[in-house]
């Protein structure tokens, strides 16, 4: 059981490094390897997806069609022994199609609750920005509070709970840009990008006769995931490192190039995701590089740039450049 290697003193070296053969890093590495057998050449992307899972966050994958956004979400769900539902977001999708509704039972004379697909451990919101803002907002309470309220009754969602949303760039026809309140609910936003030619050759060979997704088997149970999520909260975060994080956040709020800086929810998202990254890499303490690697995927979708540029891709590039400039000006603790 995972509890044995999380609590065993033999699993922690004097340096604070978790030994891979007995530590949680071994199980996480097995999970990452299972996903990478399907997602070729995107090790960093897969690692960040695991960060969102272990930090109890939600993941937004944004890129052009055909890159592998849905495949990544499917591979993650298949490698975990968790319930999974895919919701194809379209312009005619209703909030009740996501959350559920009460249906009148003529035999009993009462209303019976019919749960929607949101009541799953992992929910794939495919092409989320093709749904109307009303339907998009149906996810807000679920993502923030792990519950949904219908007709005055609050119902808890199964744990662990994670939304993996995919979206196409806003320039594509038939899309509704996600509002700031919705974007702020996502811990990380990732761009997969095109594979290089060597990896694309492997993708073609792997799919000559079968789909590699069919061969992904669960390597982590529900209890494993819940224990690892608790373990993330035990990763040490030095005071000097906390000051460094807060300096970055404060710089976004004072920047003249930004209309909107980072919210406290965004600050907490970076804090938790840095802890998760440390755990994934076999450490029980955070370092400055954990923060630096996560600032862009954690913050770029939360800030609003003072720019007249209308294209989403251009605004995204500007946001990422501003964050990199802010990072360069901060004194890194030693």
C-alpha positions as CSV (number, residue, x, y, z in Angstrom):
1,X,0.0,0.0,0.0
2,X,1.1,3.5,-0.7
3,X,0.8,4.4,3.0
4,X,3.7,2.2,3.9
5,X,6.2,4.1,1.7
6,X,4.8,7.5,2.6
7,X,5.2,7.0,6.3
8,X,8.2,4.8,6.4
9,X,11.3,6.5,7.8
10,X,13.4,4.4,5.5
11,X,11.9,6.1,2.6
12,X,13.4,9.5,3.5
13,X,17.1,10.1,3.1
14,X,18.9,12.5,5.5
15,X,19.0,15.1,2.7
16,X,15.2,15.1,2.5
17,X,15.3,13.2,-0.8
18,X,12.6,10.5,-1.1
19,X,14.3,7.3,-2.3
20,X,12.7,6.3,-5.6
21,X,12.6,2.6,-4.8
22,X,10.6,3.1,-1.7
23,X,9.2,6.6,-2.0
24,X,6.1,8.1,-3.7
25,X,8.3,9.1,-6.6
26,X,8.3,5.5,-7.7
27,X,4.6,5.2,-8.1
28,X,4.3,8.6,-9.7
29,X,7.1,7.6,-12.1
30,X,5.1,4.5,-13.1
31,X,2.0,6.7,-13.7
32,X,4.0,9.1,-15.8
33,X,5.6,6.4,-17.9
34,X,2.2,4.8,-18.6
35,X,0.9,8.1,-20.0
36,X,4.1,8.8,-22.0
37,X,3.6,5.5,-23.8
38,X,0.7,7.3,-25.5
39,X,1.8,10.9,-25.4
40,X,5.2,10.8,-27.2
41,X,7.9,13.5,-26.6
42,X,5.8,15.6,-24.1
43,X,7.4,14.6,-20.8
44,X,7.0,18.1,-19.3
45,X,3.4,18.4,-20.4
46,X,2.6,15.0,-18.8
47,X,4.4,16.0,-15.6
48,X,2.4,19.3,-15.3
49,X,-0.9,17.3,-15.8
50,X,0.2,15.2,-12.8
51,X,1.0,18.3,-10.8
52,X,-2.6,19.5,-11.3
53,X,-3.9,16.1,-10.2
54,X,-1.8,15.8,-7.0
55,X,-2.3,19.5,-6.0
56,X,-6.1,19.1,-6.2
57,X,-6.3,21.4,-9.1
58,X,-7.9,21.6,-12.5
59,X,-6.2,21.6,-15.9
60,X,-6.9,23.6,-19.0
61,X,-5.2,22.4,-22.2
62,X,-5.3,24.9,-25.0
63,X,-4.1,24.3,-28.5
64,X,-5.2,23.8,-32.1
65,X,-7.2,20.7,-33.0
66,X,-5.5,17.4,-33.5
67,X,-2.5,18.0,-31.2
68,X,-3.5,15.3,-28.6
69,X,-5.4,17.3,-26.0
70,X,-8.2,14.7,-25.6
71,X,-5.7,11.8,-25.9
72,X,-3.8,13.2,-22.9
73,X,-6.9,13.4,-20.8
74,X,-8.0,9.9,-21.8
75,X,-4.5,8.4,-21.1
76,X,-4.5,10.0,-17.6
77,X,-8.0,8.6,-16.8
78,X,-7.1,5.1,-18.0
79,X,-3.9,5.0,-15.9
80,X,-5.9,5.8,-12.8
81,X,-8.4,3.5,-11.2
82,X,-11.0,6.3,-11.0
83,X,-14.4,7.0,-12.5
84,X,-14.2,9.1,-15.7
85,X,-16.8,10.9,-17.8
86,X,-16.3,12.9,-21.1
87,X,-18.6,15.8,-21.8
88,X,-18.5,17.1,-25.4
89,X,-19.3,20.8,-25.0
90,X,-21.4,22.2,-27.8
91,X,-23.5,25.4,-28.3
92,X,-26.7,23.6,-27.4
93,X,-25.4,21.9,-24.2
94,X,-27.4,22.9,-21.1
95,X,-26.3,23.2,-17.5
96,X,-28.5,20.3,-16.5
97,X,-26.7,18.1,-19.1
98,X,-23.6,18.6,-17.0
99,X,-24.8,18.8,-13.4
100,X,-28.0,16.7,-13.5
101,X,-31.7,17.3,-12.8
102,X,-34.7,16.1,-10.9
103,X,-37.2,14.1,-12.9
104,X,-40.8,13.5,-11.8
105,X,-41.6,9.9,-11.0
106,X,-45.2,9.2,-11.8
107,X,-45.3,6.0,-9.8
108,X,-44.0,7.5,-6.5
109,X,-45.3,11.0,-7.1
110,X,-41.8,12.4,-6.1
111,X,-38.9,13.9,-8.0
112,X,-36.0,11.5,-8.5
113,X,-32.5,13.0,-8.7
114,X,-30.6,12.0,-11.9
115,X,-26.9,12.9,-11.5
116,X,-25.0,14.3,-14.4
117,X,-21.6,13.4,-15.7
118,X,-20.0,15.9,-13.4
119,X,-20.3,13.3,-10.6
120,X,-17.1,11.5,-11.6
121,X,-13.5,11.6,-10.3
122,X,-12.1,12.9,-13.6
123,X,-14.3,14.9,-15.9
124,X,-13.1,15.7,-19.4
125,X,-14.8,19.0,-20.6
126,X,-13.9,18.6,-24.3
127,X,-13.8,21.9,-26.3
128,X,-15.2,23.8,-23.3
129,X,-15.2,27.1,-25.1
130,X,-17.8,25.8,-27.7
131,X,-20.5,25.9,-25.0
132,X,-22.4,29.1,-24.0
133,X,-21.3,31.1,-21.0
134,X,-24.3,29.8,-19.1
135,X,-23.2,26.2,-19.5
136,X,-19.6,27.1,-18.8
137,X,-20.6,28.6,-15.5
138,X,-22.2,25.3,-14.4
139,X,-18.7,24.2,-13.6
140,X,-17.8,27.1,-11.3
141,X,-19.1,25.7,-8.0
142,X,-17.9,22.2,-8.7
143,X,-14.4,23.3,-9.4
144,X,-14.2,25.7,-6.5
145,X,-16.0,23.7,-3.8
146,X,-16.2,20.1,-5.0
147,X,-20.0,20.2,-4.8
148,X,-23.0,21.3,-6.9
149,X,-26.2,22.9,-5.7
150,X,-29.4,22.3,-7.5
151,X,-32.8,23.5,-6.3
152,X,-31.3,24.5,-3.0
153,X,-29.8,21.1,-2.3
154,X,-25.9,20.8,-2.2
155,X,-24.5,17.4,-3.3
156,X,-20.8,16.5,-2.8
157,X,-18.7,15.3,-5.7
158,X,-16.6,12.1,-5.5
159,X,-13.0,12.6,-4.4
160,X,-10.5,13.0,-5.9
161,X,-12.2,15.4,-8.3
162,X,-10.5,17.0,-11.3
163,X,-11.7,18.8,-14.4
164,X,-9.5,18.4,-17.5
165,X,-10.8,20.9,-20.0
166,X,-9.6,21.3,-23.6
167,X,-10.2,24.3,-25.8
168,X,-9.4,25.5,-29.2
169,X,-7.9,29.0,-29.8
170,X,-10.6,31.7,-29.6
171,X,-10.0,32.7,-33.2
172,X,-11.7,29.5,-34.3
173,X,-15.3,29.8,-35.4
174,X,-18.0,28.9,-32.9
175,X,-16.1,29.5,-29.7
176,X,-17.0,31.5,-26.6
177,X,-14.0,32.8,-24.7
178,X,-13.8,31.7,-21.1
179,X,-14.4,34.6,-18.6
180,X,-11.8,35.5,-16.0
181,X,-13.8,33.9,-13.2
182,X,-13.7,30.6,-15.1
183,X,-10.1,30.8,-16.1
184,X,-9.1,31.5,-12.5
185,X,-10.5,28.1,-11.4
186,X,-7.9,26.3,-13.5
187,X,-4.6,25.7,-11.6
188,X,-2.6,25.3,-14.8
189,X,-3.0,26.0,-18.5
190,X,-0.9,24.0,-20.9
191,X,0.0,24.1,-24.5
192,X,1.0,20.8,-26.0
193,X,2.5,22.0,-29.3
194,X,3.4,19.9,-32.3
195,X,5.7,16.9,-31.9
196,X,9.1,16.8,-33.5
197,X,9.5,14.6,-36.5
198,X,11.1,11.7,-34.6
199,X,8.3,11.6,-32.1
200,X,5.7,11.9,-34.8
201,X,7.3,8.9,-36.6
202,X,6.8,6.9,-33.3
203,X,3.2,8.1,-33.1
204,X,2.5,6.7,-36.7
205,X,4.3,3.4,-36.0
206,X,2.4,2.9,-32.7
207,X,-0.9,3.3,-34.4
208,X,-0.2,1.1,-37.4
209,X,-2.3,-1.8,-36.1
210,X,-3.9,-0.6,-32.8
211,X,-4.5,2.4,-30.6
212,X,-2.0,2.5,-27.7
213,X,-4.7,3.9,-25.5
214,X,-6.3,0.5,-25.4
215,X,-3.2,-0.9,-23.7
216,X,-3.0,1.6,-20.8
217,X,-3.8,-0.1,-17.6
218,X,-4.5,1.5,-14.1
219,X,-1.3,1.9,-12.1
220,X,-2.7,4.0,-9.2
221,X,-5.9,3.5,-7.2
222,X,-8.3,6.0,-5.7
223,X,-6.6,5.5,-2.3
224,X,-3.2,6.1,-3.8
225,X,-4.2,9.4,-5.3
226,X,-5.9,10.6,-2.1
227,X,-2.8,9.8,-0.1
228,X,-0.4,11.5,-2.5
229,X,-2.6,14.6,-2.4
230,X,-2.3,14.6,1.3
231,X,1.5,14.1,1.0
232,X,1.7,17.2,-1.2
233,X,0.6,19.4,1.8
234,X,3.5,18.0,3.8
235,X,6.2,19.3,1.4
236,X,8.2,22.0,3.2
237,X,8.2,25.5,1.9
238,X,10.9,27.8,3.3
239,X,10.0,31.3,4.5
240,X,12.5,32.9,2.1
241,X,10.9,30.9,-0.8
242,X,7.5,32.1,0.3
243,X,8.7,35.7,0.2
244,X,10.1,35.1,-3.3
245,X,6.7,33.8,-4.5
246,X,4.9,36.7,-3.0
247,X,7.3,39.2,-4.6
248,X,6.4,37.7,-8.0
249,X,2.7,38.0,-7.2
250,X,3.0,41.6,-6.0
251,X,4.9,42.5,-9.1
252,X,2.0,41.4,-11.3
253,X,-0.4,43.6,-9.3
254,X,1.9,46.6,-9.6
255,X,2.9,46.2,-13.2
256,X,1.9,49.0,-15.5
257,X,1.6,46.6,-18.4
258,X,-1.1,44.6,-16.7
259,X,-4.8,45.5,-16.1
260,X,-5.3,42.5,-13.8
261,X,-2.7,40.9,-11.6
262,X,-2.8,37.6,-9.7
263,X,-5.6,36.8,-7.3
264,X,-5.1,35.1,-3.9
265,X,-6.5,31.9,-5.6
266,X,-3.7,32.2,-8.1
267,X,-1.1,32.6,-5.4
268,X,-2.3,29.5,-3.6
269,X,-2.3,27.6,-7.0
270,X,1.4,28.4,-7.5
271,X,2.1,27.4,-3.9
272,X,0.4,24.1,-4.1
273,X,1.6,23.2,-7.6
274,X,5.2,23.9,-6.5
275,X,4.8,21.5,-3.6
276,X,3.4,18.9,-6.0
277,X,6.3,19.3,-8.4
278,X,8.8,18.8,-5.6
279,X,7.0,15.6,-4.6
280,X,6.9,14.3,-8.2
281,X,10.7,14.9,-8.4
282,X,11.4,13.0,-5.2
283,X,11.8,15.9,-2.7
284,X,10.1,16.7,0.5
285,X,11.0,20.4,0.1
286,X,10.5,23.1,-2.5
287,X,13.3,25.0,-4.3
288,X,13.2,28.3,-6.3
289,X,13.3,26.4,-9.6
290,X,9.9,24.8,-8.8
291,X,8.3,28.3,-8.7
292,X,10.2,29.5,-11.8
293,X,9.0,26.5,-13.9
294,X,5.4,27.0,-12.9
295,X,4.9,30.7,-13.0
296,X,3.9,30.8,-16.7
297,X,1.5,27.8,-16.8
298,X,0.0,28.9,-13.5
299,X,-0.2,32.7,-14.0
300,X,-0.4,33.4,-17.8
301,X,-4.1,32.7,-18.1
302,X,-4.9,34.7,-15.0
303,X,-3.4,38.1,-15.9
304,X,-4.9,40.6,-18.3
305,X,-2.5,42.6,-20.5
306,X,-2.8,46.3,-21.3
307,X,-2.9,45.7,-25.0
308,X,-5.0,46.5,-28.0
309,X,-4.1,43.2,-29.6
310,X,-7.3,41.2,-30.3
311,X,-5.8,37.8,-31.0
312,X,-5.8,35.3,-28.2
313,X,-2.4,33.8,-29.2
314,X,-0.8,37.2,-29.3
315,X,-2.2,38.2,-25.9
316,X,-1.0,34.9,-24.5
317,X,2.5,35.4,-25.8
318,X,2.5,38.9,-24.4
319,X,1.4,37.6,-21.0
320,X,4.1,35.0,-20.9
321,X,6.8,37.5,-21.9
322,X,5.7,39.9,-19.1
323,X,5.8,37.1,-16.6
324,X,9.3,36.1,-17.7
325,X,10.4,39.7,-17.5
326,X,9.0,39.9,-13.9
327,X,10.9,36.7,-13.0
328,X,14.2,38.1,-14.3
329,X,13.9,41.1,-12.0
330,X,13.3,39.1,-8.8
331,X,16.1,38.2,-6.4
332,X,16.2,34.4,-6.2
333,X,16.7,33.2,-2.6
334,X,19.8,31.0,-1.9
